[in-house]
């Protein structure tokens, strides 16, 4: 009897899924051995200029992204490209010093890769940070904004393509992309315990690497967007897709490193962004540390 051939699209999808699953499993196996099978529950992604913001990490084991099988490499300035396993309070956490971006040529699958690896390592809480431009009037360089929602202006979605059923369903719900309880806890700790001035706002991501034009800034303001960057949104979407073994909750923190004023635009450089992020890093580190210690997992 002749073997029935698969439809070319079905065959391509099958091969794609096999390849993606195999690469994720290889990275997970490598990291389990490297990190001594520690039970990690939290992943923190540290954006531009924030890589050294967490100071209280104990029992650190550090691995370069280049050494992890199939892990996307970060080439952006201010991104060290290292994954850390460490103790923070009474919890084992994973810390990404830098991330892959769309503008580096990464596909949605590659941007999703670290989140999916962390999920299979046991992570159920994701803390995402970024350096971004402030659009809301009254914002200043160095301000901290807790993300309450986002708008995707990247012209991509990391879930496009065959669905990875082992992680979640085809159409993930996004009615609460950033967990309300986590948002409330971040704000409570920051304002009441640390005395920080925190803002709440809507974040958007563009593909980059070019910064926004004045016309684009006006459009974003009209849409009700408070801050804009080139990351975070895709990671949040992938995390919300991860539900098969329990939901992955997301909290997001933006550092305002420049002011997007369409009526008085300034020349912006990556050095400026990293400099302001470095200045805000100690405050961000204290906020994340206190937040993780208070987390009930």
C-alpha positions in Angstrom: 0.0 0.0 0.0 1.3 3.4 -0.9 2.0 5.8 1.9 -0.4 8.7 1.7 1.4 12.0 1.2 0.6 14.9 3.5 -0.6 18.2 2.1 2.5 20.4 1.6 1.2 23.0 4.1 0.4 20.4 6.8 3.8 18.8 6.2 5.6 22.1 6.5 3.7 23.0 9.7 4.5 19.6 11.2 8.2 20.0 10.5 8.1 23.5 11.9 6.5 22.4 15.2 8.9 19.5 15.5 11.8 21.8 15.0 10.6 24.4 17.5 9.7 21.9 20.2 13.1 20.1 19.8 15.0 23.4 20.1 13.1 24.5 23.2 13.6 21.1 24.9 17.3 21.1 24.2 17.6 24.6 25.8 15.5 23.4 28.8 17.6 20.3 29.3 20.9 22.3 29.1 19.6 24.9 31.7 18.3 22.2 34.1 21.7 20.7 34.3 23.5 24.1 34.4 21.2 25.5 37.1 21.2 22.3 39.3 17.5 21.7 38.7 16.5 24.7 40.9 12.8 25.4 41.0 12.5 28.8 39.4 9.1 30.6 39.7 9.9 34.1 38.5 11.6 35.5 35.3 12.8 39.1 35.3 13.7 40.6 31.9 16.0 43.6 32.4 15.9 46.1 29.5 18.4 48.7 28.2 20.6 50.0 30.9 18.9 48.0 33.6 21.0 44.8 33.5 22.7 45.5 36.9 19.7 46.9 38.7 19.1 43.8 40.9 21.7 43.9 43.7 20.5 41.3 46.2 21.0 38.2 44.2 22.5 35.2 46.1 24.0 31.9 44.9 24.3 33.2 41.3 25.0 31.0 38.3 25.4 32.9 35.1 25.2 31.6 31.5 25.9 33.5 28.3 23.0 33.4 25.8 25.6 32.2 23.3 26.2 29.0 25.3 22.5 28.1 25.5 21.3 25.9 22.6 19.3 27.9 20.1 18.9 30.8 22.5 18.5 34.2 20.6 21.5 36.4 20.9 21.1 40.0 22.1 23.2 42.6 20.1 21.6 45.8 21.3 23.7 48.3 23.3 23.1 48.0 27.1 22.1 44.3 26.8 24.7 42.0 28.3 23.2 38.8 26.9 23.4 36.7 30.1 20.9 34.5 31.9 21.2 34.3 35.7 19.8 31.8 38.2 19.8 33.2 41.7 18.1 33.3 45.1 16.1 36.5 45.9 14.6 36.4 49.3 13.2 32.8 49.6 12.6 32.4 45.8 14.7 31.1 43.0 14.5 33.5 40.1 15.8 33.7 36.5 17.1 37.1 35.3 17.6 38.0 31.7 20.2 40.7 31.2 19.0 41.9 27.8 16.6 40.5 25.3 16.2 39.7 21.6 14.4 42.4 19.5 12.5 42.3 16.3 14.8 45.0 14.8 17.8 42.6 15.3 16.2 40.4 12.6 14.6 38.0 15.1 11.4 36.2 14.1 8.4 36.0 16.4 9.4 32.5 17.3 12.9 33.6 18.4 11.5 36.4 20.5 9.1 33.9 22.1 11.8 31.4 22.8 13.1 32.6 26.2 9.6 32.9 27.6 8.7 29.4 26.5 11.9 28.0 27.9 11.3 29.7 31.2 7.7 28.4 31.3 9.0 24.8 31.0 11.5 25.5 33.7 8.6 26.3 36.0 8.3 30.1 35.8 4.7 31.3 36.4 5.4 35.0 37.0 7.1 37.3 34.4 8.4 40.7 35.3 9.2 42.7 32.1 11.2 46.0 32.2 12.1 48.4 29.4 13.5 51.8 28.6 11.0 53.9 26.6 9.9 57.3 25.4 7.3 59.2 27.4 4.3 60.6 25.5 2.0 61.8 28.3 2.3 65.4 29.3 3.9 65.9 32.6 6.3 62.9 32.3 10.0 63.4 33.0 13.2 61.5 32.3 13.7 58.9 34.9 10.0 58.4 35.8 8.8 54.9 36.4 5.6 53.7 34.8 3.7 50.5 35.7 2.2 49.1 32.5 -1.6 48.5 32.8 -2.2 47.6 29.2 -0.6 47.8 25.8 -1.2 48.4 22.1 0.7 46.4 19.5 2.1 48.6 16.7 4.9 46.2 15.7 3.0 44.8 12.6 3.7 41.3 13.9 2.6 38.8 16.5 4.9 36.2 17.9 2.0 33.6 17.8 1.6 33.8 14.0 2.2 30.4 12.5 1.3 26.9 13.6 0.0 26.9 17.2 2.2 25.3 19.8 -0.5 23.3 21.6 1.9 22.2 24.3 1.9 25.8 25.6 -1.6 27.1 25.0 -4.7 27.4 22.8 -4.8 28.9 19.3 -6.5 32.1 20.5 -5.2 33.3 23.9 -7.4 35.6 25.9 -5.9 39.1 26.4 -8.6 40.9 28.5 -6.0 41.3 31.3 -2.5 41.1 29.7 -0.9 42.6 32.8 -2.2 40.9 35.9 -4.3 43.3 38.0 -3.2 41.9 41.3 0.5 42.2 40.3 -0.1 45.8 39.1 -1.7 46.7 42.4 1.1 45.0 44.4 3.8 46.9 42.4 2.0 50.2 43.0 1.4 49.5 46.7 5.0 48.5 47.4 6.5 51.4 45.3 4.4 54.2 46.7 3.6 53.1 50.2 6.8 51.2 51.2 9.5 52.8 49.0 8.1 56.2 48.6 8.5 56.2 44.8 6.5 58.4 42.5 4.9 55.8 40.1 2.7 56.4 37.0 0.2 53.9 35.5 -0.1 53.9 31.7 -0.6 52.2 28.4 2.5 51.1 26.6 3.0 50.5 22.9 5.8 48.9 20.9 7.0 49.7 17.4 9.4 47.5 15.5 12.3 50.0 15.5 15.2 50.5 15.2 14.3 54.1 14.1 12.8 56.3 16.8 9.4 57.8 16.3 8.7 60.8 14.0 6.8 63.8 15.3 3.7 62.7 13.3 3.9 59.2 14.8 4.1 60.8 18.3 1.0 62.8 17.6 -0.8 59.6 16.4 0.2 57.7 19.6 -1.0 60.5 21.8 -4.3 60.5 20.0 -4.6 56.8 20.6 -4.2 57.2 24.3 -0.7 55.8 24.5 1.5 57.0 27.4 4.8 55.5 26.5 6.5 53.8 23.5 9.4 51.4 23.1 10.6 48.5 20.9 10.0 45.5 23.1 7.8 44.0 25.9 4.5 43.6 23.9 5.5 40.3 22.2 6.9 38.8 25.4 3.6 39.7 27.2 1.6 38.1 24.4 3.6 34.8 24.5 3.4 34.7 28.3 -0.4 35.0 28.1 -0.4 32.2 25.6 1.4 29.9 28.1 -1.6 28.3 30.0 -1.3 24.5 29.5 0.5 23.9 32.8 -1.0 26.9 34.6 -1.1 30.6 33.6 1.9 32.8 33.5 1.1 36.1 35.1 2.8 39.3 33.8 3.9 42.6 35.4 5.5 45.4 33.3 7.7 48.3 34.3 8.8 51.1 32.0 11.5 53.6 32.6 10.9 56.9 30.8 14.3 57.7 29.3 13.3 60.4 26.9 10.3 62.7 26.3 8.4 62.4 23.0 7.2 65.9 22.4 6.0 66.3 18.7 6.0 70.1 19.0 9.5 70.3 20.3 11.4 67.1 19.2 15.0 66.6 20.3 17.8 64.5 18.8 17.8 61.2 20.6 20.7 58.7 20.8 21.0 55.2 22.3 23.7 56.6 24.7 21.1 59.0 26.1 18.6 56.2 26.7 21.2 54.0 28.5 22.4 56.9 30.6 19.0 57.7 32.0 18.2 54.0 32.5 21.4 53.6 34.5 20.4 56.5 36.7 16.9 55.0 37.4 18.3 51.4 37.8 18.7 51.5 41.6 15.0 52.6 42.1 13.8 49.9 39.7 16.0 47.3 41.4 14.6 48.1 44.8 11.0 47.9 43.5 11.5 44.6 41.8 13.3 43.1 44.8 10.6 44.1 47.2 7.9 43.0 44.8 9.4 39.5 44.4 9.9 39.0 48.1 6.2 39.8 48.7 5.0 37.6 45.9 2.8 34.7 46.9 3.5 31.8 44.5 
